Amino acid sequence: MTQAPQSPDDAWWTGPMLANSAHTLPKGHMLIESYLYDAISGSTNSVNSLTYLLYGATDRLTLGLVPTAGHNSVRGGEDSSGIQLGDTQLRAQYGLTSLDAARGIPDLAIALIETVPTGRHDRLGTRPSDGFGNGAYTTALAFYSQMLFWMPNGRLLRTRLDLSQSISRRTAVEDVSVYGTGTGFRGHARPGNAFSADLAFEYSLTRNWVLALDVIYNHGNEAIARGTRNGRPVALNSGTSDSLGFAPAVEFSWTPNIGVLGGVRIIPKGHNVPASLTPAIAINYVL
């Protein structure tokens, strides 16, 4: 006996761990999605939080901000002096099309994201682990897409493809910083421009339960710091970086408007990128 295709109204989603939604919020609605995650890499254990605060200004335009904070624990070194504020994102997303799976039309959107340097990046003294920002304004342009497909068994598979390119400005740097400079340094630094691609899948097991997977590629250009230290010229270059990672997750939704997600981001050692493991939990609420 053939199972009837699952209705889109009978699938509740929180979204995967990493890929942003191409669907804009209806006018007057809000989304609050708060993440708590623990980035484990080498001798550093970094517990962080970020919260998406989004508002539907019109049916096509969603505005929002994403504050961040965290604490670093360093084996054999100085831990963060307390919970530190990170950089903050300001977001504007415009919907180009609305999803109509029956007609093969995906959600498509473009987003402009400005990262404001609210976190500390220099004058860190004996605690480099207090550095949770990069000190520079960063502008990113992103393209988001989202589509629904019916699997042979009638269940729904939702896919997302997110592409993003960011450009960073120069920032002044003094003394110990996130760029590897030491006491007495005076100069400037520029984070490397970056490109990212995220292909995500969500499989609806039941109305409430969903399996999700992100496949993420990141490329970063060189971060450069130039200046002087005690009268001598200093030039630091991080080199380019490349990584490919995965983020499997499980979603559970009590209602169409509230759900939780648990997952882990796994990044094997890449080009100038250390291996890392990042378990995360999140709660998603639309009102």
Secondary structure, DSSP 8 states (H G I E B T S, - for coil): -------GGG------SS---S----TT-EEEEEEEEEEEETTEEEEEEEEEEEEESSSSEEEEEE-EEEEEEETTS---SS-EE--EEEEEEEEEE--BGGGTB-EEEEEEEEEE--S--S--TT-GGG----SS-EEEEEEEEEEEEE-TTS-EEEEEEEEEEEEE--EEEESS-TTS--TTEEEEEE---EEEEEEEEEEESSSSEEEEEEEEEEEE---EEEEEETTEEEEEE---EEEEEEEEEEEEEEETTEEEEEEEEEE--BBTB--EEEEEEEEEEE-
